[in-house]
Amino acid sequence: MSFDADAKMQLLYALRSHGVTEEPVLHAMERIDRGAFVNSYFPERAYDDVPLPIPCGQTISQPSVVGLMTQALKLTGREKVLEIGTGSGYQAAILSQLARRVYTVDRHRRLVAQAREVFDALDLANITAFTADGSFGLPDQAPFDRILVTAAAEDPPGPLLAQLRVGGIMVVPVGQSDAVQSLIRVTRTENGFEYDELRPVRFVPLVEGLAKDS
């Protein structure tokens, strides 16, 4: 752990106060140093519970939202997880501590390359990162036990629902604008899908196609 004890305690307190209460999730977030993913742009704020800008016009989510989304997946350690929107790689790194295998995709080649470097530096060998159009998922690797979407769609994307295993869970922000979004948990059953609304959130939109920097 490279950040000091005071910063760690303040971050863990913020997580608990926002509803991140499951011990495995808290332990994962204690092990993964968020500072490694901030790319030195805002090192003094790396352990604050706030979103921060990263390259390509994206953001690294605030830790409490990362914790709540992770908690909503109900991971047991055996799952194969797909993350849509690698961004800084921070969320995927947290998932890697709680799942068997993590596949993460982003439309920005630069972000994927930077995230891979951090994954390698932290020896997170169970993460595979791809540059791809996340709105279509990873059909070659499907089905998935869990899917986490870190960008907002108007509705849960059909291709992603199709790649979710029966009994699997997808957590996705849904909303038609960046001002009104809800975090939704979708559970696939033998007969269809069940939807639970978890909390209001604000995420960048889910955009189809590869970015021009790719």
Secondary structure as UniProt FT lines:
FT   HELIX           5..17
FT   TURN            18..19
FT   HELIX           23..31
FT   HELIX           34..37
FT   TURN            39..40
FT   HELIX           43..45
FT   TURN            46..47
FT   STRAND          52..54
FT   TURN            55..57
FT   STRAND          58..60
FT   HELIX           63..72
FT   STRAND          80..84
FT   TURN            87..88
FT   HELIX           90..96
FT   TURN            97..98
FT   STRAND          101..106
FT   HELIX           109..121
FT   TURN            122..123
FT   TURN            125..126
FT   STRAND          127..131
FT   HELIX           134..136
FT   HELIX           139..141
FT   STRAND          144..149
FT   STRAND          152..153
FT   HELIX           158..162
FT   STRAND          164..174
FT   STRAND          181..189
FT   TURN            190..191
FT   STRAND          192..201
FT   TURN            212..213
//
